[in-house]
Amino acid sequence: MSNHRRPAGERPDFQYIPREPRRHRYLDGDDDEVDYTPPPDDDLVTTGRHAVVYDEPHYEEQHLEEPQRYESHRNYAEPRYDLRYDPEPVYEDGYGPRSYGDARSYRETPADDHPYVDDHVDEPDEAHTYPDDGYDRPHDEPDVAFAEAETQIISAIPEEIPPSAIPEEIPPTRAAARTQARSRKQARGRARRGKVFGVLAAATVLIVLVGVVFVGGKLFFGGSDAPADYAGPGGPEVVVQVHPGDTAEEIATTLADRDVVASGSAFFNAAVQSNAMNSVQPGFYSLSTQIPADDAVQELVAPASRVGQMIISEGRQLHDTTDVQTGAKKKGIYTLISEASCLGDAGQQKCISYDDLNAAGAGDLSALGVPDWAKDSVAGVPDRDRQLEGLIAAGSWDFDPTAGPAAILQKLVSESSASYEKTGILTAGNQVGLTPYKMLVAASLVEREAMPDDFSKVARVILNRLAVNQALQFDSTVNYALDTTELATTDADRAQVTPWNTYASPGLPATPISSPSIGALQAVEQPAPGDWIYFVTVDSKGTTLFTKSYDEHLANIDQALNNGILNSGR
């Protein structure tokens, strides 16, 4: 049963005309419009979840034949009322004391009360007792205030409510709609202010960066005037160094300090316009002094300007060697250093001589950078000219050609020692029974006797022979003492007793016989497992056969002879 009451103070013959709600004065023009539909003629005004019921006289109403759940949009049949009217004062607007809009009549609905549905049991009509209910009750029972309630809607519903009767969405109240509109307006205002702030911040950062670049450029380029520059023709050459990681600005500063250009800014302006500057590598360059910045860029990128650069290949010796078969010369490390040290124009070059380097290499070990782990063995080398053998590693090198011979050798030896130590040479020898220096000697033999794929096997043969005190008998050790290269040596050569000839003397040679590669050194540090004692190369492809049996080794030698590998050219 639905109880619709008329406003208190309304006479039976009073015709109530719903009023159009007034627009709130602070609702701005850009606020969202609030949809509003005047209340129905059944005198019930609903605002979302709440229904405002006016104080009224008591009515007695009959039960609806088919009670329905209350819905704001459902049309209900007007019940028949038996009026028992107790008049109340009427205000000038026609409303009673608890009329719509009267703040005294507004209360929050308790959270646990359902605003629309009240369970109903078929019982005779009688008034329910509610504490603190301020409404008149049927049957003349005492008034009790309805605490914290705004509406009282009593609906007769079936025991099971059909799903279609449950509203999917409850429309907002007008006050809530206005609050939502104000919230959306404020959010849009905050978004607009955020965008403006972001644009201003980005503009500020850009202005700061432009200022930094401008000020930095003026400081580097010397103000608004054109930077100082030489007109030419140029003076004597000087050697300048480009360090790894140097920028164009740092190179410009170096050239200005060495008087190659009049100002670093002039060189920088010319350098940034040359794509060839990207090819400049760390190293030493011989450049003319007091030349225009454009000319300095051209000289710097010219390959002929690079000095103090050399490449030492694996297996290279300190001294030149001669191929027995062809008579060709193979440049030694001292020759390579000499050629890389040349300065000046062709025909007028000044170079450090081969003899000067050889003499310097026979000097004081500490001044030459010989590491502590090699000093004792190097000090006992029978030929002082060969004491640095193997201590200059294979690889690409850059040195200052204006330095003296001893200074150049000291740089090469000390940096080579550091690269050897990175492989573990200081500790790995404990596993194979060799000192660090002897490991370097063994690695030089591996480098000259085997192809890279066989390094670890040849290293194992060396260690196996040393373990049983068997002569190594390597032809490479015979050639070293003779400064020759030959795959097969003669009986006469093998018979010559030298500190390096492993046919004539047991054990390792007195020094390394070449500059070993890092791969050869690592092979000695971690040799392949095996019991091999012999090996021989049997063809021109470098095929090498390994065996423990001497008879098998002889058969392998015959195979090499048949292929022309072991035939001497003499």
Buried (B, 14 or more C-beta within 10 A) or exposed (E): BBBBBBBBBBEEEEEBEEEEEEEEEEBEEEBEEBEEEEBBEBBBBBBBBBBBBBBBBBBEBEEBEEBBBBBBEEEBEEBEBEEEEEEBEBEEEBBBBBBBEBEEBEBEBEEEEEBBBBEBEEEEEEBEEBEEBBBBBBEEEEEBEBEEBBBBBEBBBEEEEEEEBEBEEEBBBBEBBBEBBBEEBEEEEEEEEEEEEEEEEEEEEEEEEEEEEEEEEEEBBBEEEEBBBBEEEBEEBBBBBBEEEBEBBEBBBBBBEBEBBBBBBBBBBBBEEBEEBEEBEEBBBBBBBBBBBBBBBBBBBEEEBBBBBBEBBBBBBBBBBBEBEEEEEBBBBBBBBBBBBBBEEEEEEEBBEBEBBBBBBBBEBEEBBBBEBBEEBBEEBEBEBBBBBBBBBBBEBBBBBBBEBBBBBBBBBBBBBEBBBEBBBBEBBEEBEBBBBBBBBBBBBBBBBBEBEBBBBBBBBBBBBBEEEEBBBBBBBBBBBBEBBBBBBEEEBBEBEBBBBBBBBEBBBBBBBBBBBBBBBBBBBEBBEBEBBBBBBBBEEEBBBBBEEEEEBEEBBEBBBEBEBBEEEE
